[in-house]
Amino acid sequence: MMTNQEVLSVYADMASLTEQMLAHAMRGEWDELVVLEQRCASHVRTLQGQEDPRPMQGAERERKVELIRQMLNADRQIRDLAMPWMAQLSALINSTGTERRLVNAYGSV
């Protein structure tokens, strides 16, 4: 079982990682973002089942809530940046699939 301070430390590291992920997303550095996302996922696995079942109180609770808000805000901004890129990727994949179906149906030109 992790202490509240240990839990808050993990949340703080995750908040820092999500800010770094946002910076990479803003620069279009998606591979770097994925590496940091994997580190965040590792922290989530660490937290699962390790937090004290009693809720945090006072300043500790406020700090945890603030860290979660920071992460959610960065995540929203990353998603906003990634959506156009994902749409382009989807269009490219669909275009390639259509081209492949045409070649299969009519042969290559």
C-alpha positions as a printed Julia matrix, in Angstrom:
109×3 Matrix{Float64}:
   0.0    0.0     0.0
   1.38   3.39   -0.98
   1.33   6.35    1.37
  -0.58   9.48    0.35
   2.73  11.27   -0.28
   3.9    8.46   -2.58
   0.6    8.56   -4.44
   0.82  12.35   -4.84
   4.36  11.97   -6.12
   3.19   9.57   -8.83
   0.34  11.92   -9.77
   2.8   14.84   -9.95
   5.07  12.85  -12.25
   2.1   11.94  -14.44
   1.07  15.61  -14.63
   4.6   16.53  -15.68
   4.59  13.8   -18.32
   1.26  14.98  -19.74
   2.62  18.53  -20.02
   5.62  17.14  -21.9
   3.25  15.13  -24.09
   1.36  18.32  -24.89
   4.58  20.08  -25.86
   5.46  17.22  -28.22
   1.94  17.24  -29.68
   2.2   20.96  -30.34
   5.38  20.3   -32.32
   3.86  17.31  -34.13
   6.33  14.93  -32.48
   3.94  12.0   -32.18
   6.57   9.28  -31.64
   7.95  11.12  -28.62
   4.41  11.59  -27.31
   3.79   7.84  -27.51
   6.93   7.09  -25.48
   5.75   9.45  -22.72
   2.24   8.02  -22.91
   3.68   4.58  -22.21
   5.45   5.96  -19.13
   2.12   7.42  -17.94
   0.43   4.06  -18.46
   3.14   2.46  -16.32
   2.34   4.93  -13.53
  -1.35   4.1   -13.8
  -0.53   0.4   -13.4
   1.58   1.29  -10.36
  -1.33   3.15   -8.78
  -3.92   0.47   -9.46
  -4.7   -1.22   -6.21
  -1.99   0.68   -4.33
  -3.91   3.7    -3.09
  -5.26   3.72    0.43
  -8.98   2.95    0.16
  -9.73   5.86    2.49
 -10.13   9.13    0.54
  -7.49  11.83    0.97
  -8.49  14.83    3.04
  -7.62  18.52    3.14
  -4.54  19.81    1.31
  -3.6   16.35    0.01
  -7.02  15.95   -1.59
  -6.85  19.44   -3.09
  -3.4   18.69   -4.54
  -4.58  15.4    -6.04
  -7.62  17.08   -7.61
  -5.44  19.85   -9.06
  -3.01  17.34  -10.56
  -5.87  15.4   -12.12
  -7.32  18.63  -13.55
  -3.91  19.48  -15.06
  -3.71  16.05  -16.68
  -7.25  16.25  -18.04
  -6.63  19.72  -19.46
  -3.42  18.63  -21.2
  -5.17  15.5   -22.47
  -7.98  17.6   -23.97
  -5.47  19.84  -25.73
  -3.54  16.83  -27.04
  -6.77  15.31  -28.35
  -7.65  18.6   -30.08
  -4.23  18.6   -31.76
  -4.34  14.91  -32.67
  -7.82  14.83  -34.21
  -6.89  16.59  -37.5
  -3.82  14.38  -37.81
  -5.93  11.27  -37.19
  -8.42  12.43  -39.83
  -5.56  12.78  -42.35
  -4.27   9.33  -41.46
  -7.75   7.86  -41.8
  -8.19   9.5   -45.21
  -4.84   8.14  -46.34
  -5.7    4.64  -45.18
  -9.11   4.8   -46.87
  -7.5    6.11  -50.06
  -4.97   3.28  -50.04
  -7.74   0.76  -49.43
  -9.8    2.16  -52.3
  -6.77   2.09  -54.59
  -6.1   -1.53  -53.64
  -9.71  -2.51  -54.33
  -9.55  -0.81  -57.76
  -6.34  -2.62  -58.63
  -7.88  -5.91  -57.54
 -11.01  -5.24  -59.6
  -9.46  -3.76  -62.74
  -5.76  -4.64  -62.59
  -2.86  -2.21  -62.45
  -2.51   0.59  -64.97
